[in-house]
Amino acid sequence: MADEEDKSEVRTPAGVLTSTRGRELPDPDTSRELLRQMALIRRFEEEAGRQYQRAKAGGFLHLAIGEEATIVGTTSVMEPDDYLIGTYRTHGHAIARGTDPKNVMAELFGREDGTARGRGGSMHIFDGDRRFMGGYGIVGGNLPIAAGLALASDYKGTDEVTVCMFGDGASNTGNFGETMNLAALWSLPIVFLVENNLYGMGTAIERHSAVTDLSHKAEGLGVPGERVDGMDVAAIRECVADHLEIARRDRRPTLVEAFTYRYRGHSAADPEVYREKQEVEEWQRRDPIESFARRLIEAGTISEDDLAATREAVEAQVLEAVEFADASPEPPLDSLYDNLYVFDGDHEGWYAVDERTPDPFRGEREREAAEDERIRELHEAGAAYGGENRRSSGGSGEGPATEAEVRPTDEAQEQEEDSIDAPAGDEQAEASRQQGPGGVE
C-alpha cells in the first residue's frame, strides 16, 4: 500500500481521483525525450492556430494544447508495429508516432507533401508507415475501425496491439457500445483510451453522460477500465504500459480514462461561452509540460539551460515546418479524382461525375479530360475563384475575415512564445466568455 504522500489527487465530476501512478520518473534519457515531444507538440499546435488565422490552413482546426501528456505518455510505450487510431484532434498523435512535423503542417496547408498529399487536412492526418491509422472526422467512427484492426492482428496471429483514442462525447454513441461488446466477445487486443477533457464540444460531461466515471462505462459489456491523471506524462505512460501488456499477453480489451484538458476551444470557431476563465486557469496551473519540467529540474535530470535549449530547438523545428509547408506545391488540378475508388478497366463506372464544365464526364477520366485546353482553363478559373473566396473569408468560414480580426490572436500567441505554457485563449475567446453561459443552455 502506497504512503499518503505518494498519492496524487485530481478533482473530477465523478469525485476525486486518487492514484499512485507516475510517482517514479522514467530514466533520464526517456524523461528528456518525453519533455521534448510534449514541447514540440505544444509549439506545433500554437503555430497551427496562427497559420489558420492567417488563412494558410483550410477546413476545420482542432488543437490539443493542454493534452500533450496523454498523447506522448501513450505513444511512448507503444511498439512500432502497434496500431494507433484517433479522432479529429490528432496532429500531436502523428508527431508522437514519428511523423515529420513538416509533413503534418503541409497537410494542414493542403499541399502535395502533406501526409495525405493535401487531401485530408487537419482532421484526417494519416501515416500508414508508422501504423498511425488516421484522425477520424466522425465522433466515435474510429471505434469499429479499431476493432477491425485488432481482429486482423488476431486473425494473422501477430502480437500487435491496437490503441484507440477517443473523446468523452464518443462514449455516448452507438458505436461505443457495439464495439465494446464485440471486442470483449472476440477477445480482441485493444486498449481503448478516453481522452476525457470534460467537454463533448461545448457540453460538460455531467450534462451529456449519465455515467461520469467513464472507466466503468464499458464494464457491463465485458471491458474493465481504469482512471488515470492524463496531465501527468509519467502516470499515463505507466498506466498504458500495463494495459498494453494485458492486451498483448492475455488478448483481451481494456479501457483507460485519462483526465486531461484543452486550453483552447473545441475548434477554431468555438467562442468558449460554456466555461469560465477561472476554470481554464485552474487547469493551467497543472500544465503537463511545466509540471514535468519542474520535476526533471528538481531531480537534476535537466537544468534551466537545458529547458531553454529545448524550447529553442522545437521553435526552430516548427518554423522550419511552416517554411516547408509554404514551399510545398498545391496538388495538380487533374489529380482531383485520383484514388477515390478502387476499380479496374473492365468494370468502369461513373463513380464520380465532374460537372465543372458544360459537358460532364467521369471523374476518373480527369487527367485525360484536362488535356483539352478549354476544360483546363475552366477548371483553373474555378480553382482561382475558390481560392480568392477562401482568402477573403479567412479560410473555410471559421477564420477571421479581416486583418484586424487576425491581430488579437497573433498578439496573444506572441505572449505565449515566452513560455512553453499556453494561455486560456485569445482575446476574442475571452470576450465571448465574459458574455456568460449561453452556448449550451
PyMOL commands that set and color helices and strands:
alter all, ss='L'
color gray80, all
select helices_A, chain A and resi 4-6+28-53+68-75+91-96+101-108+122-124+128-130+142-156+168-172+174-185+205-208+214-216+219-221+233-250+277-284+288-298+304-327+333-335+345-347+363-369+373-392+403-416+427-433
alter helices_A, ss='H'
color red, helices_A
select strands_A, chain A and resi 8-12+15-19+83-85+162-167+190-196+199-200+203-204+225-229+254-259+353-354+361-362
alter strands_A, ss='S'
color yellow, strands_A
deselect
rebuild
show_as cartoon
